[in-house]
């Protein structure tokens, strides 16, 4: 029994060391330390735009927002378009027409997907250019979307 308890203590100590080493690797990889912002959960970089109250002027009735690693994308429901802003300073990089009443956005690592709630489609935009790569029928009133690493999931 004593040997088994000793074995568990060694395993726990090894796990603790591995966790400490892993956390040091994350900090070295660009994740801001919690001492900068104790409420920080998943922000990897602080941009100048989020250091003070900032707003970016979007289209009519902006409802969806997504981040692709460097840009902020906004779905404008009444403009039937998506706008791409540089996250660091809010510069408008492009405005791209999509389907009717775009609502939500999801990024798959290369492309931005837009749910067109006022129709039956989702639109696939090339992340680097905003070009429409396709429009896909998914059923009435598509709204929520998720990317699982392989597939785009759409709730309607």
Backbone as CSV, one residue per row, in Angstrom:
resi,resn,N_x,N_y,N_z,CA_x,CA_y,CA_z,C_x,C_y,C_z
1,UNK,0.821,-1.191,0.000,0.000,0.000,0.000,0.863,1.252,0.000
2,UNK,1.964,1.226,0.792,2.847,2.373,0.877,3.531,2.615,-0.473
3,UNK,3.929,1.545,-1.176,4.555,1.678,-2.493,3.575,2.266,-3.513
4,UNK,2.306,1.859,-3.413,1.299,2.376,-4.327,1.076,3.872,-4.085
5,UNK,1.033,4.284,-2.834,0.860,5.691,-2.490,2.053,6.501,-2.986
6,UNK,3.244,5.963,-2.824,4.452,6.621,-3.293,4.427,6.787,-4.807
7,UNK,3.922,5.757,-5.503,3.832,5.810,-6.961,2.878,6.929,-7.396
8,UNK,1.726,7.068,-6.708,0.769,8.116,-7.045,1.364,9.506,-6.797
9,UNK,2.115,9.662,-5.734,2.745,10.952,-5.441,3.747,11.294,-6.533
10,UNK,4.547,10.332,-6.990,5.512,10.572,-8.059,4.798,10.945,-9.353
11,UNK,3.685,10.253,-9.663,2.934,10.570,-10.872,2.346,11.972,-10.787
12,UNK,1.828,12.342,-9.639,1.267,13.671,-9.455,2.358,14.727,-9.604
13,UNK,3.522,14.488,-9.009,4.628,15.441,-9.106,5.084,15.584,-10.552
14,UNK,5.131,14.479,-11.289,5.517,14.529,-12.697,4.490,15.336,-13.495
15,UNK,3.205,15.108,-13.234,2.156,15.849,-13.914,2.272,17.341,-13.598
16,UNK,2.507,17.695,-12.354,2.649,19.094,-11.964,3.822,19.744,-12.692
17,UNK,4.921,19.038,-12.818,6.087,19.572,-13.521,5.765,19.770,-14.998
18,UNK,5.086,18.791,-15.598,4.709,18.917,-17.002,3.777,20.104,-17.220
19,UNK,2.814,20.304,-16.338,1.897,21.426,-16.460,2.621,22.755,-16.323
20,UNK,3.544,22.847,-15.392,4.317,24.080,-15.230,5.163,24.343,-16.473
21,UNK,5.779,23.306,-17.013,6.580,23.454,-18.221,5.697,23.883,-19.381
22,UNK,4.520,23.284,-19.522,3.610,23.644,-20.600,3.155,25.087,-20.476
23,UNK,2.854,25.524,-19.272,2.410,26.909,-19.104,3.529,27.875,-19.443
24,UNK,4.764,27.516,-19.162,5.891,28.365,-19.526,6.025,28.434,-21.047
25,UNK,5.763,27.336,-21.732,5.825,27.344,-23.191,4.758,28.261,-23.775
26,UNK,3.540,28.238,-23.212,2.492,29.116,-23.715,2.891,30.573,-23.533
27,UNK,3.423,30.916,-22.391,3.818,32.293,-22.140,4.906,32.714,-23.112
28,UNK,5.838,31.827,-23.416,6.909,32.142,-24.350,6.379,32.234,-25.776
29,UNK,5.200,31.700,-26.016,4.636,31.654,-27.361,3.767,32.865,-27.676
30,UNK,3.682,33.852,-26.807,2.956,35.067,-27.117,1.696,35.302,-26.326
31,UNK,1.272,34.400,-25.497,0.082,34.607,-24.692,0.429,35.584,-23.577
32,UNK,-0.385,36.603,-23.433,-0.131,37.601,-22.402,-0.244,36.985,-21.010
33,UNK,0.632,37.380,-20.123,0.602,36.885,-18.752,-0.631,37.442,-18.041
34,UNK,-1.171,36.671,-17.112,-2.371,37.096,-16.394,-2.153,38.354,-15.574
35,UNK,-0.917,38.665,-15.214,-0.680,39.870,-14.433,-0.989,41.135,-15.238
36,UNK,-1.018,41.036,-16.586,-1.365,42.170,-17.428,-2.857,42.464,-17.313
37,UNK,-3.663,41.424,-17.320,-5.106,41.564,-17.240,-5.664,40.324,-16.548
38,UNK,-6.006,40.400,-15.269,-6.473,39.219,-14.545,-7.785,38.649,-15.082
39,UNK,-8.525,39.403,-15.902,-9.780,38.902,-16.453,-9.594,38.303,-17.839
40,UNK,-8.371,38.289,-18.315,-8.070,37.758,-19.645,-8.335,36.261,-19.692
41,UNK,-9.008,35.821,-20.733,-9.299,34.404,-20.881,-8.581,33.855,-22.100
42,UNK,-8.835,34.416,-23.279,-8.292,33.815,-24.486,-7.703,34.823,-25.461
43,UNK,-7.355,35.987,-24.997,-6.768,36.973,-25.893,-5.276,36.701,-25.988
44,UNK,-4.791,36.499,-27.204,-3.390,36.193,-27.403,-2.559,37.442,-27.660
45,UNK,-3.158,38.470,-28.200,-2.433,39.697,-28.505,-3.298,40.894,-28.145
46,UNK,-2.684,41.913,-27.598,-3.395,43.157,-27.323,-3.111,44.099,-28.479
47,UNK,-4.151,44.534,-29.169,-4.009,45.488,-30.251,-4.268,46.884,-29.702
48,UNK,-3.658,47.867,-30.332,-3.850,49.252,-29.925,-5.311,49.638,-29.896
49,UNK,-6.099,49.076,-30.806,-7.514,49.422,-30.895,-8.297,49.010,-29.671
50,UNK,-7.827,48.008,-28.915,-8.609,47.604,-27.747,-7.991,48.084,-26.440
51,UNK,-7.109,49.050,-26.511,-6.524,49.623,-25.306,-7.368,50.767,-24.754
52,UNK,-8.221,51.324,-25.575,-9.103,52.414,-25.157,-10.442,52.179,-25.854
53,UNK,-11.499,52.830,-25.378,-12.776,52.661,-26.078,-12.622,53.017,-27.558
54,UNK,-12.955,52.083,-28.415,-12.795,52.254,-29.856,-14.020,51.700,-30.548
55,UNK,-14.407,52.305,-31.646,-15.495,51.749,-32.442,-15.124,51.849,-33.911
56,UNK,-15.601,50.883,-34.677,-15.406,50.860,-36.111,-16.784,51.048,-36.731
57,UNK,-16.908,51.912,-37.713,-18.187,52.135,-38.365,-18.452,51.004,-39.341
58,UNK,-19.532,50.288,-39.100,-19.899,49.162,-39.960,-21.133,49.545,-40.768
59,UNK,-21.728,48.579,-41.440,-22.905,48.818,-42.271,-24.173,48.869,-41.443
60,UNK,-25.294,48.710,-42.148,-26.602,48.791,-41.504,-26.886,47.528,-40.706
61,UNK,-27.143,47.704,-39.443,-27.504,46.648,-38.503,-26.451,45.532,-38.429
62,UNK,-25.257,45.863,-37.919,-24.215,44.835,-37.760,-24.602,43.859,-36.650
63,UNK,-24.624,42.575,-36.972,-25.068,41.585,-35.992,-24.067,40.469,-35.741
64,UNK,-23.255,40.121,-36.702,-22.301,39.022,-36.529,-20.878,39.526,-36.593
65,UNK,-20.004,38.895,-35.821,-18.593,39.292,-35.829,-17.726,38.047,-35.668
66,UNK,-16.585,38.051,-36.367,-15.634,36.940,-36.263,-14.227,37.496,-36.465
67,UNK,-13.252,36.760,-35.964,-11.847,37.141,-36.055,-11.104,36.041,-36.804
68,UNK,-10.243,36.426,-37.747,-9.514,35.432,-38.538,-8.032,35.346,-38.204
69,UNK,-7.622,35.982,-37.127,-6.218,35.983,-36.744,-5.562,37.330,-36.958
70,UNK,-6.108,38.127,-37.855,-5.576,39.474,-38.064,-6.661,40.497,-38.382
71,UNK,-7.811,40.032,-38.801,-8.889,40.951,-39.182,-10.181,40.616,-38.454
72,UNK,-11.001,41.650,-38.295,-12.333,41.518,-37.717,-13.326,41.577,-38.884
73,UNK,-14.208,40.605,-38.946,-15.234,40.563,-39.983,-16.585,40.838,-39.327
74,UNK,-17.414,41.650,-39.975,-18.719,42.024,-39.432,-19.801,41.751,-40.474
75,UNK,-20.841,41.027,-40.067,-22.001,40.783,-40.937,-23.032,41.877,-40.698
76,UNK,-23.429,42.564,-41.756,-24.400,43.656,-41.684,-25.739,43.175,-42.243
77,UNK,-26.683,42.899,-41.354,-27.944,42.269,-41.738,-28.767,43.093,-42.718
78,UNK,-28.804,44.403,-42.554,-29.638,45.216,-43.441,-28.901,45.696,-44.680
79,UNK,-27.587,45.564,-44.703,-26.805,45.949,-45.888,-26.553,44.761,-46.810
80,UNK,-26.836,43.551,-46.313,-26.574,42.320,-47.062,-25.114,42.232,-47.514
81,UNK,-24.213,42.569,-46.576,-22.800,42.477,-46.886,-21.997,42.144,-45.640
82,UNK,-20.731,41.887,-45.858,-19.775,41.625,-44.786,-18.630,42.610,-44.963
83,UNK,-18.172,43.193,-43.853,-17.046,44.122,-43.896,-15.865,43.505,-43.162
84,UNK,-14.672,43.757,-43.683,-13.434,43.252,-43.093,-12.610,44.452,-42.626
85,UNK,-12.246,44.450,-41.325,-11.472,45.532,-40.731,-10.132,45.001,-40.224
86,UNK,-9.088,45.791,-40.358,-7.813,45.427,-39.737,-7.996,45.573,-38.226
87,UNK,-7.711,44.529,-37.480,-7.953,44.529,-36.030,-7.075,45.537,-35.301
88,UNK,-5.889,45.776,-35.778,-4.959,46.631,-35.051,-5.347,48.097,-35.042
89,UNK,-6.067,48.565,-36.083,-6.398,49.989,-36.121,-7.790,50.310,-36.678
90,UNK,-8.550,49.301,-37.097,-9.906,49.523,-37.569,-10.029,49.946,-39.021
91,UNK,-8.943,49.932,-39.763,-9.002,50.299,-41.175,-9.897,49.328,-41.936
92,UNK,-10.822,49.868,-42.738,-11.699,49.035,-43.553,-10.882,48.440,-44.698
93,UNK,-10.844,47.118,-44.776,-10.087,46.419,-45.813,-10.954,45.982,-46.981
94,UNK,-12.261,45.951,-46.785,-13.150,45.576,-47.872,-14.580,45.382,-47.417
95,UNK,-15.501,45.521,-48.353,-16.920,45.266,-48.137,-17.348,44.276,-49.213
96,UNK,-17.962,43.176,-48.795,-18.242,42.075,-49.703,-19.722,41.707,-49.669
97,UNK,-20.390,41.697,-50.834,-21.802,41.323,-50.871,-21.971,39.832,-50.594
98,UNK,-23.012,39.510,-49.842,-23.351,38.112,-49.535,-24.850,37.938,-49.749
99,UNK,-25.453,36.929,-49.165,-26.878,36.676,-49.320,-27.739,37.627,-48.511
100,UNK,-29.001,37.252,-48.368,-29.990,38.083,-47.694,-29.896,37.955,-46.171
101,UNK,-29.824,39.075,-45.506,-29.788,39.189,-44.045,-28.692,38.325,-43.419
102,UNK,-27.433,38.612,-43.739,-26.349,37.851,-43.116,-26.368,38.040,-41.600
103,UNK,-26.116,36.960,-40.877,-26.205,36.999,-39.420,-24.894,36.629,-38.729
104,UNK,-24.443,35.419,-38.954,-23.282,34.918,-38.214,-22.142,34.579,-39.154
105,UNK,-20.950,34.558,-38.572,-19.729,34.294,-39.312,-18.930,33.229,-38.582
106,UNK,-18.217,32.408,-39.337,-17.292,31.460,-38.736,-16.097,31.327,-39.685
107,UNK,-14.909,31.250,-39.114,-13.672,31.159,-39.887,-13.128,29.743,-39.793
108,UNK,-12.748,29.171,-40.933,-12.255,27.790,-40.943,-10.742,27.682,-41.070
109,UNK,-10.044,28.784,-40.929,-8.590,28.793,-41.063,-8.138,29.336,-42.399
110,UNK,-9.034,29.383,-43.377,-8.716,29.928,-44.697,-9.869,30.757,-45.270
111,UNK,-11.082,30.403,-44.901,-12.265,31.038,-45.473,-13.227,31.496,-44.384
112,UNK,-13.970,32.551,-44.703,-14.999,33.049,-43.804,-16.346,32.582,-44.351
113,UNK,-17.148,31.980,-43.485,-18.477,31.481,-43.842,-19.519,32.405,-43.226
114,UNK,-20.565,32.696,-43.987,-21.604,33.640,-43.572,-22.967,32.960,-43.670
115,UNK,-23.737,32.984,-42.580,-25.109,32.452,-42.637,-26.032,33.566,-43.115
116,UNK,-26.813,33.277,-44.153,-27.741,34.246,-44.743,-29.153,33.934,-44.248
117,UNK,-29.463,34.476,-43.073,-30.699,34.156,-42.350,-31.957,34.454,-43.152
118,UNK,-31.933,35.471,-43.990,-33.113,35.838,-44.770,-33.348,34.948,-45.980
119,UNK,-32.525,33.948,-46.142,-32.666,33.031,-47.268,-32.485,31.599,-46.816
120,UNK,-31.858,30.819,-47.662,-31.647,29.402,-47.362,-30.194,28.997,-47.602
121,UNK,-29.283,29.973,-47.538,-27.901,29.698,-47.939,-26.865,30.150,-46.926
122,UNK,-25.659,29.630,-47.118,-24.455,30.173,-46.488,-23.507,30.541,-47.620
123,UNK,-22.730,31.587,-47.412,-21.773,32.059,-48.403,-20.367,31.810,-47.882
124,UNK,-19.507,31.323,-48.748,-18.102,31.070,-48.424,-17.256,32.157,-49.092
125,UNK,-16.551,32.945,-48.264,-15.679,34.001,-48.763,-14.220,33.600,-48.555
126,UNK,-13.382,33.881,-49.535,-11.954,33.627,-49.361,-11.425,34.617,-48.325
127,UNK,-10.772,34.096,-47.297,-10.317,34.943,-46.199,-9.339,36.022,-46.620
128,UNK,-8.471,35.739,-47.552,-7.448,36.709,-47.939,-7.976,37.820,-48.841
129,UNK,-8.981,37.536,-49.669,-9.456,38.524,-50.642,-10.909,38.943,-50.449
130,UNK,-11.716,38.113,-49.788,-13.144,38.382,-49.655,-13.940,37.920,-50.857
131,UNK,-13.280,37.328,-51.847,-13.989,36.825,-53.031,-14.970,35.728,-52.634
132,UNK,-16.134,35.721,-53.284,-17.123,34.670,-53.052,-16.633,33.388,-53.727
133,UNK,-16.446,32.347,-52.911,-16.003,31.055,-53.423,-17.175,30.113,-53.668
134,UNK,-18.316,30.423,-53.071,-19.483,29.587,-53.268,-20.634,30.015,-52.388
135,UNK,-21.828,29.637,-52.805,-23.034,29.842,-52.014,-23.736,28.486,-51.971
136,UNK,-24.067,28.042,-50.766,-24.564,26.679,-50.568,-25.932,26.705,-49.898
137,UNK,-26.857,25.947,-50.446,-28.198,25.838,-49.879,-28.146,24.920,-48.666
138,UNK,-28.706,25.408,-47.549,-28.669,24.631,-46.299,-30.036,24.520,-45.631
139,UNK,-31.064,25.124,-46.192,-32.386,25.097,-45.573,-32.772,26.480,-45.076
140,UNK,-34.015,26.614,-44.673,-34.571,27.910,-44.280,-33.895,28.503,-43.055
141,UNK,-33.686,29.806,-43.117,-33.224,30.623,-41.985,-31.969,30.095,-41.280
142,UNK,-30.863,29.884,-41.997,-29.634,29.461,-41.327,-29.157,30.543,-40.371
143,UNK,-28.745,30.137,-39.189,-28.349,31.127,-38.194,-27.008,30.775,-37.564
144,UNK,-26.991,29.850,-36.622,-25.753,29.514,-35.928,-24.855,28.636,-36.772
145,UNK,-23.540,28.833,-36.614,-22.567,28.012,-37.342,-21.389,27.697,-36.436
146,UNK,-20.716,26.604,-36.753,-19.505,26.219,-36.025,-18.593,25.463,-36.988
147,UNK,-17.294,25.545,-36.732,-16.304,24.796,-37.489,-15.624,23.838,-36.526
148,UNK,-15.628,22.546,-36.850,-15.066,21.545,-35.940,-13.673,21.075,-36.340
149,UNK,-13.047,21.751,-37.269,-11.733,21.367,-37.740,-11.796,20.643,-39.070
150,UNK,-12.982,20.168,-39.436,-13.186,19.499,-40.719,-14.420,20.044,-41.442
151,UNK,-15.524,20.173,-40.699,-16.803,20.536,-41.306,-17.326,21.855,-40.748
152,UNK,-18.142,22.515,-41.573,-18.927,23.664,-41.121,-20.302,23.124,-40.744
153,UNK,-20.741,23.408,-39.533,-22.051,22.971,-39.052,-22.970,24.194,-39.051
154,UNK,-24.195,24.023,-39.547,-25.138,25.129,-39.650,-26.432,24.736,-38.956
155,UNK,-26.906,25.621,-38.079,-28.202,25.418,-37.412,-29.229,26.318,-38.078
156,UNK,-30.387,25.734,-38.381,-31.467,26.540,-38.957,-32.804,26.012,-38.463
